Amino acid sequence: MFQLTDNLIPAIQRLLPPVVTAFFCSPIRAGRWIKLVFFCFAGILVAGALLTITIDPCMRYAHRLGPTLYIMDYETIPGMLRHEQYDSLIIGSSTSQNFNLKEFRDQLKLSPVKATASGCFWATGKVFLDMALEARRDSLKAVIQSLEIPAYFNPADQHKTELPGFLYDPPGFPDCRYWWNFDIWNEYCKNLRRIFLKSKSSWADYQNRDLMYAGDYRADLMKFGAARLKREFNRNHFRPKPFQPEKIQNFETSFRKNILDSVSRHPEIRFLFYFPPYSIFYLAESLQTGQLIPALETREKIAEKLLAFPNVELFDFQADFDVITNPDRYKDLIHFVPPVNDQMVRKMAAGEGRIRTVEMVRENNRKILEQLEKNPPVL
């Protein structure tokens, strides 16, 4: 062992240039070693900071040399809201990520961006709206927001995932928590690997501003269809569970704090709310588990409160039976094909599905229950 080492070191020294050999093999005083270690460590920190500033994976800065990739929604939305140019905002969960922004320009004459994130609760949507108001207070004309059943009864301050707080604050100097953040780079590299090795979308799809956060959905329609929905539907176990009374209080508090307050404080902004078309299979599951009736009653309360404001337009696509009863338009119980998103924008522009009275929602609820009773979904 020692003989091998003794022979190996001189052999390596003969292969290296004399300057390198002299630098590494000459005796170094303790002070010089300390300086060397310090400068090496400082160099690594500077290189890491410059790489993060240059690539800017979370769109934190107004100018970057790296590609603008609409991935990592919760991490990139704050920077995007500060630096993109827009006059309207789309708020919602993953079902809202399928929108093509071109449809809004063509149909509604709006130029929005998407503050849409997987499982976005009302509290998170309020955070996004407040950031947009801070950045575009004088130019924000409209807010388009999805009112999804799973978000009705969450506590007023609850987010689906813990928000990376430092990314939601304006960048400062030094921006240490961002420059040297392993978790951000780890997530960014995972997404790059997925894009290059697994995704059927092109690199351009993830850079396409009109499709922001929708690259996966729009490129791979094979993810949708009756066969996939059937697997999802049959995998679920419909166990009845009591509806917790405190959920009603959660709704009242959350709806007032996260939606009504914004509507009332900004009469100059046009708010377009809509009930998205969850599949009839989702509604059947909710009925069997005892959650549907409270949700339908909550829809009526939402309509009653929102229709009191002149700057609100409310649309109900949950009762669009041509969509919700067609399993080929879904990949699971709630996620529908992107063309349905395009269709919703066109219907908004035409005024189709618009709710003008609480009685209209009540009638749609009655039709939903009647559909479930007379024609229960079968796969």
N, C-alpha and C positions, 0 to 999 in steps of 0.2 A: 504493500500500500504506500509506504513512505518512499520506496525506491521509484515507484511510478510517478509520484508527485514531484520528487526531486528531478526526474528526467523531463517531466512535462513542462515545468515552468521555464527552464532555459529554452526549450523548443518554441514555446509561445513567444518568448522575448525575441528570438531570432526572426520571427515572422512579422513582428510589429516594427513600424518606423522608429528610428532612434529617439525622435522627439517624444513620441508617446511613451516609449519605454522609460525615458528619463523622468517624465512627469509622474508616472504611476509607480515606478519602482524606486525612486530616490526617497530617502528619508524625509518625512514631513513632520514639522513641529506641531504640537497640539493646537496652538492658536491657528495655524494655517488649516488644519483639518476642520476646525470649528467654522472658519470662514467658508471653506469649500462646501461643507454640508449646508450651511446657511444659504449660500448663493444658489446651490442646486435646488434646494427646497423653494426658494423665492422664484427661481426660474420656472419650476413646475407650476406654481400658483399663477404666475403671470401668463404662462402659456394656456392654462386652463381657463382663465378669465377671458383672454383674447379669443379663444375658440368659442366660448359661450356667447360673447358679444357679437362675434362675426356670424355664427350660424343662427343664434337667437332662436332656439327650438320652440319657445313659448310666445313668440311675437311680442316680446316685452318692449322692444324699442321701435321707434318710428322708422329707422333705417337699418337694414341688415343686408349682408352679402349672401346669406344662406337662402335656400328656397322657401317660399311661403307655402307650407303644407297645412291643410285644414284637417288636422288630426289632434288627438289628445284634447277633447273639447273643454273639459273643466280647466285645463291649464292654459289654453290659448285664447279662450273667449275674452278674458279681461284685456289683454293687449290688443286684440282685434277690435274691441269696442272703442278703445282709445284712439286708434290710428287709422282705421278704415273710414272711407267716406260713405255715408248713408243718410237716408231721411226717414227710415222706418225700421222697426225691429220685430223679428219673429222670435217668440218665446215658446219653448215646449220641450218635450222629451225626444227620444229617438224617432218616434213616429213623425215628428216635425222636421227631422233632418233630411227627409226625402224630397222636400220642396226644391224646385228649380227656380232660382231667383228671377230668371228671365220671364217666367209666367207672371210674376208680380209687376214687372216693368210693363209688359205687354197688356195685361188685363186690368190692373189696378192703378197703373201709372205711378208706382212706388218703386223706390230703389232701396230695398232692405238688406240687412245682414241677419244671420242666424245666431241667436243666443240660445242654441238648442243643445242639450246634453242628455246623455242616457239617464233615464229615471229622474229627470228634473222635477223637483217638488216646487210648490208655489213659493216657498221661502227663497229658494235659489233663483227662481224667475224674478223675484223682487230685487234681489241683489244685482242681477244683470240689468234690469230696467233702471235702477238708480245709477249704475255706472254709465249707461247710455245717456241718461239725462244730464249727468255731469259733463260728459264729453260733447254732447250735441243738443244742449238745452234749447237753443234758438232755432234749430233746424229739424228737430224730430217731429214728424208730421203724424205718424201712425204706429200703433203697436198691434201685432197680430199674435194672439195667444191661444194656445190649446187648453181646454178644460177637461183633463183626463180623469176618469173615475178613480184610479189608484191614488191620485193626489188629493182627493176630497177631504179625507179624514186624518191627515197627518197633523201633528202639532205645528203650531204657527212658526216655530223657529227650527224645524227639523229639515235637514238636507239628507239626500240619499247617501252621499259620500262626504267625508270631511273635506271642506274646501281648502286648497293650498293658500292660506291667508296672505302670505307675503306677495304672491302673484296678483292679488286683488288690490294691493296698495300701489300707488305710483312708484316707479323706479327711483331710487336715490343713489347716492355715491358715498361709500362703496356699496355695491349691490351684492354683498357677500353671500347671502342665502341663495341667490340665483347663480352666481358665477361658479360656485363650487358645490353644486348640488348633484350628487350621484344618482338620486332617485329620478330626477328629470332626464338625465342622459340615458339611464337604464330604460325608462319608458320610451323615450324617443327612438333608441336603437331597436327596441322590440317592434315598434311600429314600422320602422324602415325594413326590418327583416320580413315582417308580414307583407308589406307592400311588394317587395321584390320576389319573395319566394311563394307566397300563398294567395295573394289577392288576384282576382281576375280583372281588377281595374288597372288602368294605365297610370303611369306617374303623373301624366297631365290631369287625370281625373281628380287627384288629390290637391292639385294646384288650381283647379278650376273654381273661380270665385262663385260662379252661379250654382255650383254643386257643393259648396262648402259643407264638410262633415257628412257627405252622402256618397262618397266614392265607392264604398263597398256595396251599398244597396242597389245603386243604379246600374252597376256593371254586371252583377251576378243575379239575374232573375231566376236562375235555377234554384235559388234559396227559397223561392215562393212556390206555392201550389198545394193541391189537396192532399197529396201524399205526405208532405211535411207537416201540414196542419193536423192530419189524422194521427201521426205519431205523437204530436204534442198533446192532442186532445185525449188520446187513450192513456197517455202516461200519467195524467192527473188523476187524483183520487178525490172525488167530490164528497168531502166530509162536512156535514152541516156544522156551523159554529155560530154561537150566539153573537149578535151585534152588540158591541160594547156601547153603553149609553154615553160615555165620555167622548166618543167619536163625534157626536153631534156638537158638543162644545168645542172640540178641536176645529171642526169645520167653521163654526161661527167666528171664532177668533182668527183663524188663518185667513179666511176669505176677507174679513174686514181689514186685517193688517196688511196682507200681501197683494190684494187686488183692489178692493173698494177704495182704500185710501189713495192709491195712485190715480184711479179714475176721477175721484172727486177733486183732487189737488191740481189736475192738469186738464181742465176743460178744453184747452186749445188742441189737445191731441186726440186723434180719432182712434178709438179702441175697437178692434174687431176680434171678438171672442168666438170660439167654435167648439162644439162637442165633436170629437173625432169619431170615425166609424169603426169602433171595435167590432169584431166578428160576432155573429149570432152564437157562435160556440162559446165565446167568452161570456156572453149574456146568459146562456144556458147554465154554464158552470156557476156563475154568480147567483143565479136563481136557486140552484140546488144547495148551495152553501149558505143561503140565507142573507146574502149581501146585496142582492139586486134591488129589492124594494126600497131600502134606505137610500141607495144611490139614485134611484129614479125620483124619489121625493126630494132629494138634495138638488137635482137638476131644476126642479120647479122653484126652489128657494133661490137658486142662482139666477134664474131668469127674472124672478120678481125683483131682486135687488138691482141687477144690472140694467134692466129696462127703464129704471127710474132716471137714468142719466141720458141726456140728449147726445152725448159724444160716444155712445156705445152702439155697436151693431153686433147682434148675436145670431149665430148660425147653428143649426142642428143637423149634423151629418150622421148621427148615431141611428137615426130612423131612415136612412137611405137603404132600403131593403135590397135594391139591385146590387149594392156593394156588399153589405154585411152577410148576405146569405150565399155568396159565391166563394167557396173555399179556395178556388184557384187564385184569388186575389190576396191571399195571406200566406205568411211563412210560419206564423204561430197564432195564438188566440187574439193578438192585438195588432201586430205589425202587418201593414198592408203594402201592396206594390206601389212604387213611385208614381205610376200613372194616376192613381187615386188622389195623390197630393195635387197633381196638376189639375185634375177635374175639380177639386175643391176650390182652387183659386178661381177657375172660370165660373163656378157657381156663385162664389162671393161677388164677383164682378157683375153677374147677371141678377143678383138678388135672390137666387134660388136657395131654398132651405133657410131663409132668414126668419127669425122668430120675432114677432112684434107684440105678442101678448103671452102671458103665462098660460093661458088656455091652450095655445098652440103646443107648448111643451107637454102639457098634461095629455093632450090628444096623442102626441107622438109616443108618450109613455104607455098609453093604453094600447096603441098599435103594437108596440114591442111585446107586451105581455100576451096579447092576443096571438101574435106570431109564434111565440114560444109554446103557447098552449095548443094551438091547432096544427102547427107544423114544426115540431121540435127538430132541431138539427140532427142529421144522421150522416155519418161518414162511412 
